[in-house]
Amino acid sequence: MLTLKIIFWLLLFLVFYTYIGYGILLFFLVRLKRIFKDEELEEQVDYSPEVTLFVAAYNEKDYVDAKVENGFSLDYPKEKLKQVWVTDGSDDGTPDLLKAYQNQGVEVYHEDTRGGKIGAMNRGMQFVKTPIVIFSDGNTILGEESVKRIVKLFSDPKVGCVSGEKRIFSKEKDTAAGTEGIYWKYESTLKKWDAELYSVVGAAGELFAIRTELFQEVEKDTLLDDFIISLRVAMKGYTIQYDPEAYAIETASANVKEELKRKIRIAAGGIQSIIRLKELLNIFKYGMLSFQYLSHRVLRWTLAPLALPLIFIINGIVAFQEVLTNSVFLFSYLFLAQIIFYLLALTGWYLENKAIKVKILFVPYYFFIMNYAVLMGIRRYFKGSQTVNWERAKRGA
């Protein structure tokens, strides 16, 4: 029984560190760095190179006009901001809508064959002639200063990639999907601290940029192109920086079922990425980058979700032993707390299906869904049943 108790506490610490503890540690490490960091006068560098806004789009006819016009309205010299769209496989009229903007400088490259997002990116990068390329999704709207803020960070030659922030627009009627926004706010905070400590570990596909010269073709079956591309840049000795005021807005998923589809794909891609970036697990070679990568990404995509059911089972066994021996009921209370948590998650699921808004109940539900998605993603990846093609999740109206 002692062995089970030790395993329980180790697994509990692992889960705590993964979701909360790393954030606490980051908080103190960043503040410690500020104490010992020499104050440097920030030079105002006039850095405004030509930039390409690159969109790999599949059947985005409902968003084309808004996205193109959004690109035209961004606060950056118009003659220095190019738009390149690659629309491989689109059959809903997206390429035809885009061609109406060609006389305004929008470049459109289309092939009938659907090869997935990474196939479109690999093919389309040959058309990018600017020193910086900014990747963005077709269904997102960028903040007016996003390009300017991203480019400013590239004035530091050590920066090879810049990640913007994904913001979730949710209306009052949104139910569990609104919790997606809470999650991204927490993620945003961690990214800010990661960047200040050394480097962000992975960029958001909705909005990120790299030095064009650092792009290398990614395997055609890659699921998380943004993650692989950005971390391979970091593995070359550059840092990934982050500006939360450079943002892309998209609506929340229509419901948790739709969000689950997206997260399972991300989880499958996470396992694929860990395998393909296995060299990055070598903390002796990559130092701080490896530490951040392991703490912020690897544990979330592997050990932590696997630990949760084990914690519940071991807790139940030890609690049952406490009852039989009439000993201290610490594990019994912990087991009761777990039962209550999962009951709240179940209640959140019920209310979400009934479209009843009690947002506090959606927090345990969303946490459960996140970890369930990882387990399903791991299963899907090793079964080889995850397609590289876009799997569009329905968005809230």
Secondary structure, DSSP 4 states (H G I P E B T S, - for coil): -HHHHHHHHHHHHHHHIIIIIHHHHHHHHHHHHHHHSPP-PPP-------EEEEEE-SS-TTTHHHHHHHHHHSSS-GGGEEEEEE-TT--SSHHHHHHTTGGGTEEEE--SS--HHHHHHHHHGGG--SSEEEEE-TT-EE-TTHHHHHHHHTTSTTEEEEEEEEEEE--TT--GGGHHHHHHHHHHHHHHHHHHHS--SS--TTEEEEEGGG-----TT-S-HHHHHHHHHHTTT-EEEEEEEEEEEEEPBSSHHHHHHHHHHHHHHHHHHHHHTGGGG-HHHHTHHHHHHIIIIIHHHTHHHHHHHHHHHHHHHHHHHHHHHT---HHHHHHHHHHHHHHHHHHHHHHHHTT---HHHHHHHHHHHHHHHHHHHHHHHHHT---SS--PPPB--
